[in-house]
Amino acid sequence: MRTGKEYLESLNDGRTVILDGEVVANVGEHPAFAPMANTIGELLDIANDNPDVMQYIAPETGRPANRTFSIPRSPEDLVARRKAIETWARHTHGWVGRSPDHVGTFLASFAANTQAFDGQEGDHDFAGNVADYYRRLLDENLYVSYAIIPPQVSRATTASGWEGDYLQVGVVEENDEGIVVRGSQMLATGGAVADEIFVSCIKPLGPDDKDFAVGFAVPTNATGLKLYCRRPYITGATSSFDYPLTTRYDESDALLVFDDVLIPWNRVFVDRDTTAVRRQFFDTGAHVLGNWQAQIRFAAKLAFIAGVARRVTQVNGVDKIPSVQEKLGELAAVVSGVQSGVLAAEYTAEPDANGQYLPGRSALYGAMGLQSETYPRVLSILRDLVGGGVLQLPASVKDLRSDLSRPDMERYVQSPGVPTEERVKLFKLAWDIIGSEFAGRHQQYEMFYAGAPFVVKGAYTFRNYDYDSAVASVQEFLDGYSAAS
């Protein structure tokens, strides 16, 4: 399988990544993107170096492939898949939200149910395109990001109702070679350092939105494709000591702009079909399996934050106080709840019509429905436990190195049995979780990870809970007595 070194070398491919009004010459070497690219490279090397956990023989190719891209065809496959995802999540401590296993999981489910892509107009084999692309993913160990959210021009209407042509990416023409697309799409997290980007629309579209109902994979260096990245936080970080998470895991978020980009037919999965564009996510099982990966990653992140909180109470010497233990207990309950949701979904998994094992929807979407509340609550507990300790810290690691300031730091910024450097390092880490720009982005990110909270709860959690059985049980009880009894 492809190594981290090979991946990093491939990034210098002429892609048009725009930052501060200028094109980035080589994202693999630019300070805003290189650390994240190096992290992805580390993940690919972990997949190579741990074949027992991270690899399997893919039946689609007959060759070794990344297990996080596998189609689970038995309960045992699902368990093995979780362990591989956990291996990557533990390496990043859950702070990389769009690691290669996320979109790779969606593509696996697409390939498990290619019939969802049949029935579209025209004589193109879209189902075959999906199957072929999946084999490429397996053989090349690709890092695919995605952009499946329309730009926020107007959230009250869909693209066909906006003033201005092709603000959302859509098809402007087709020819023998493929479709030509124009417009924009967000939110390509990690897109700047991805090999390719899957572009589609998960937001419901109406009959008049046919031109925007597309699904395709595009190389990040495609002619006419531009990536406009948000301001990077890493370039403002003074050091890895002061901002340990920012300097490692600052995933770029990008707006994609398509200036009449040709998408060859063999890369097109959905072509102007509002029904098929929904089927690809929900009839293939991709939304279920993909969000199970996300919850595995989220659980690792929460466990890491819980570890920081516990260590803070130990360093401050307050972990024996009952009220502090109550906070730690609540934190443990929240984290355990997410972890339990992952395992419950795995335990209640069932095969779909094509034999793909999918995690139980009730447990999965139950955990997802609380994510917008879970993450802020975890941060709130950590805030309570660190108190003013994250505010009264040295300005930077230079204060610990300078002969002028080091003696005062060592005398006044310390805890019994805990050296100054260790205490400052811990509280700098806590600040990068709750107070830095990186931290603020992650809170917003986790709250809207699967969409607006009202959509997640109303469209996913509500609809996938077995309320029929619950209501039937209540009705059976009510029928057992009357006013006359």
N, C-alpha and C positions, 0 to 999 in steps of 0.2 A: 504494500500500500504506500501511497505517497507520504513522504516524510515532511517534517516541519521545514527543513532547509529548502526542499523543493518548492513547497508552498510559498515561502518568503521570496524566493527568486522569481516566482511567477508573477508577483505583484507589480513588477516594473514593466507593464504591458501597454502603456499609453492611455490608460483610463483617464477620463476627464473628471477629476474630483476638485471642486472649487471651494476654496476657503479664503475668507477675507478678500474676495475679489480677484484672486489669482488661482491659476491651475497648479495643483501640487505635482511636482515633477515625478516623485516616486513615493507612494504612500508607505512603502515598506521601510523607508528611511526617514520620513518626515516625523518630527517630534510629536505631532498631534496624533499620529496613527501607528507609529512603529511599536509602542508598547503593547497595544491591543493585538497587532499582527503577531508579535512574538508570543503572546498568550495563546493565540489560535495555533501557532506552530507547535507550542508545547503540547497542546491537546492532541494534535496529529501524531506527535512522537509517542505520547502515552498510548495511543491506539496501536502503534507499531511495537512498542516495548512490552505490552501486556496482552499477548495473543489469547491466553486462556480466558480472560474476561472480556476483552475488547474486540475479538475477531470471531468469525464463523465462516463456514463455507456457504456462500450464497447460492441457493438452488437456481437462481436466475442466470448466473454466470459460471458456476462450477469452480469459482476461485475465492480466495480469502477476501473478506470485506469487513467493513466497520460494523460491529454489531448494533451500534446506535441507529444504523440505517435499515435494520432488518425488519421484515414483516413477521410479526409473531404468529405462529401457526399452532401453538399449544400453550397451556399454562406455563410449562417449563421455559418456553421461548420468552414469554412475557417477563418472567422472573429474571432470566439472563439479561434481557434488554434493560430492565431497571438497574441491575447491578452495573452494567456498562455506563449508563447515564449517570449513576451516582458516582462512578469513578471520575468522570469529568467534572461533575458538580463539586465534588470534594476538592478537586485541584483549584478551582476558581472560587471556592466557598460560596457558590451560588450567585456571584456578582456579575456573571456574563449571561445576560438574559437571552441573547440570540446566538448561542454557540451553534456549531454546525449540526448538532443533533436535533435542533428544533425544527427547522424547515426540512431537514432530511427525513424527519418522522412524517411530516405531511406528505412528502413525495412517496414514502413507502406505502402509505394508505391509498394514495392515488393509484399506485401500481397494483395494489391488492384488489382493487375494484375498478378496473379500467372500463367496465361497461358503463360507468357513470358518464363517460365522455363520448359514448356512442349517441346516435340519433340527431346529431347536429347537421345543419344544411351543408351541402357541398359533398364532394367525393374524396375528401381528405381523411386519412386514418388517424384521427386524434387519439384514439385509445392506443394505437400502436406507437404514436409519438411519446405518450406517457411511459409506456413500458420501455421503450428505447432509452429515454432520458434517465429513467431509474437505473438501468444497467450502467449508464455512464457514471451516475452518482456512486454506485458500488465500486466500479473499476478504478475510478480516478480519485476517490475519497474527497469529493468536492465540498467546498464550503459555500453553501447557497443561503443567501439572505432572502427576505421578501419585502415587498411593498404592496399591501393589500387594502390600504385605507385611502379614500379620496382626500384631496386637499380640503382644508376647511374654508372653502369659499362661502358656502352657505350650508348650515346643518339643517335648515328647515326644508330644503328641497334636494333633489338629486341632480346629477350633472346635466340632464336635458333641460332643466329649468333655469340654469344659470345664464346670466348675460355674458356672452363671449363664447366663441367656439373652442371646444376641446381644451377646457381648463383641466378636466380630469382626462387621464390617458384614454384614448380611444382609437378606433380604426378609421383612417381617412381614405384609404384605398387598399385594394389588393391586386396582386399580379401573379404571374406564374411562379415567382420566387417566394412569395409570402405575403404577409400583411404589412402595411406601413402604419405606424402608430405615432400619435402626436398628443402632447399634453403633459400632465404631471401626476405624480402619485407619492404619497408618503406612507409609511414612516420606516424607511429602510435602515433599521438599526444594524450596524455592522456592515452596511452595504459598501462602504469605501474600501474595506479590506476583504470583501467576499470575492470568490471566483465568479459567481453568477448571481442573478437576482430573479426570483420568481415574482411576476407582476400579475395581479388580479384585483378583484374587488369583493370583499366579504360583506360590505354594506348592502342591504337589499336594494335591488334596482327595479324600476318600473318598466312597463312595456316600451316607453319612449326612450329608454336608456340602452337600447340594443347595441349601439356602437361602442359602448363602454363596458359591455359584458365580455371581457376577455380573460384569458389565462395563458401566460407564456413565460418561457425562461430566456433571459437575455444575458450575454456576457457583460461583465461590468465595463469592459473596454469597447463596447459596441459603438460604432460611428453614429454620432448624433445624440448619444446619451450623456447627460450631465448630472452630476451629483452635487447638490448644494448642502454642505454640512453645517450643522449648528456650531456655535462657538465651542471649541474644545476646552474642557476644564483642566486637562493635564498641563497645558502650556502655562497656566497660571500657578501651578503647584511648585513650591520652592524646592522640595526634595521628596524622595520616597519615604523618608523618616517622618516628615511633616504631613504628608498626604499618602499614606500607604495603599489605599484603595484607588484613589484617583489616578495615581501614576502607573497602576497595573491594569485597571479594568474600565477605563473611560471609553465605552463603546460610542462611536459616532452615530448620530441619527441624521439621515439625509432625505432631502426632497429630491425625487427623481424628475428630471425634465427631459422629455423626448422630442427632439426636433426631427420629425419624420424619419424615425428609425425603422429600418427594414427588419422584420422578424421572419426568418425562413420558416416555411411550412412545417418542417420537422421539429420546430421548437414551439409550435402553437398547440395548446391543449384545449382551449375554449375560444371559439371564434364567433363573437356577437350573438351569444345565446344566453338570455337572462335566466333560463332554467338550469342549464348546464353549469353556469358559473356558481350557482348555489349547491348543485349536486356534488361538485368536486370537494367541497368542504364537509358537507353533512351526510351525503349518501355513501361516501367512501369510508367513513370512520375517521377521516383525517383530523377533524376538530376534536374528537375524543382522544385519540392516541397522541396528537400533538400537544394538547393541554395537559395530558398526564405527564409527558416529559417536562412540561413547564412546572407542574406541581412538585415533581421530584427535585428539580433545581431550586424551587422556592423553599422547600423543606430544608435543603442544605444551607441556604442563606439564613433562614431563621435560626437554625441550630448554631450557626456561627455567631450571630448577634447575641444569642442566649449565652454563649461562652464568654463573650466580651463582658456582658452584664455581670455574670457570676464572678469573673476575675476582678472587675472593678470593686465589687463588695468585699472581696478578700483583701485587696490592696488597701482599701479604706478602713478595713477592720470593723465593718458594720454587718457582716454576714450572720452574726448571732442575734441580731435585733429582730424580734418577731415581725414587726412591720416590714422590714426588708425581706425577710423570708417569705412573707405573704406576696410581695411583688415578684420575687423569684419563682414562687409557686404558680402565680398567674401566668408568668412568662412561659414556664414549663408546660402549663396546660394548653396554652395557645400553640406552641410549637408542636407538642404531641398531637394536637388535634389535626394539624396539617399532615404530619407524618402518618397518622392513622388513616386519614382520608386516602392517601396514596396506596397504603397496603389494603384497605378495604376495597378500593376500586380494583386492585389486582386480584383479590380473593373472589370478587363477584364477577370477574371477567367472563364473557361468553363469546363464542365464535359468531361471526356474521355469515351471510349466505355463501361467501367464498372461502370460509375457513380462517379468516383473520381474527385473532383473539383481541377483543377490545375491552378495556377496563370498564367496570360498572359505572354507568352514567350517574346514578344517584349519588354515590360517594364522591365521584370526581367533581361533578358540578356543585355538590354541596360545599366542598372545600373552596372551590373557585368563587362561589357566591359570597363568601366572607372575606376574600382576599383584600378588597378595598378597605375593610375595617381592621383586618388582622395586622397588616403591615404598619399602619399608623399607630395601632395599640402597642405593638412591640417596640416601636421607636419611642413612644411616650413613656413606657416603663424604663427603657434605657436612659431617657432624659432625667427621669426622677432619680435614678440611682447615681448618675454621675454628678448631678447638681452643678455647682459653679466650678467644679474641677476642670471642666473642658474650656472654661473661659479664662481662667488664670493659668495659662501655660506660656512657656517661653515662645517668643515670636517665631523662632525657627530653631533648627538644630544648631545653628551657629552660636546660639547662646550657651550651648553645652560644650562648645569647642573653644570659645574665646577665653583667654586668661583673665580678661576683665570680668566676665559674667559667670564663669563656671563655678567659682567658689560659692557664690551666693545661691546659684541653682542647686548645688549639691547640699547646701545647708538647709535651705528653706522649701525646696520643691522635692520632697521625698516622703516616704512612709516607712514605719518601722519594719526593718528587714527587707525593704524594697529599695534598690538603688534609684537614684534620680532618673537615669536614662530609661530604666524599665518602666517607671511610673509615667514619665512623659510620653514614652512610646505608646503605652496602652491608652492614655487619654487622647492622644492625637488620633489613634485609630477610632476611638469612640466618636470624636468630632467628625471624622470623615464618614461616619455612618449617619449621624443625626444633623450636622450643621453646615457642612461644606456645600458648594454648588453641586458637586457629585452626589451628595446625600439628598439634596432637594430634587434632583433629577430622578433618582431612584425611588423616592416616595411617590412622585407623580407617575412614574413608569409602572410601579407595582399596582397602584390604585386603578390604572386603566389598562392593565396588561392584556386582558381579554375583551376589552371594550368598556363602554360606560357602565358603571355599577348597576344602573337600573336595567340595562340590557342583559348583563350577565345573570342577575337574579331573576328577571322576568322571562327572558327568552331561554335560558339554559337551566338554571337551578329549579325554577318552578315547573317547567315543562317536563323535566326528567325525574322528578320525584313521584313516587307512586301514590298520589293523592286518592286515586280511585279505591285502592285497598283501605286506606285510612278512613275515607268517608263511609265505605261499606261497613267497616267495623263499628263505626259510630251508629250507623243506621240500624245495624243488627241489634245493638244494645238498646237503642230507643224503641225498637219494635218489641222488645221483651217486656214492656210494662206500659200501662195506660193510666188514665185518670181513674178508671174504675177498679184498678187492681189494688 
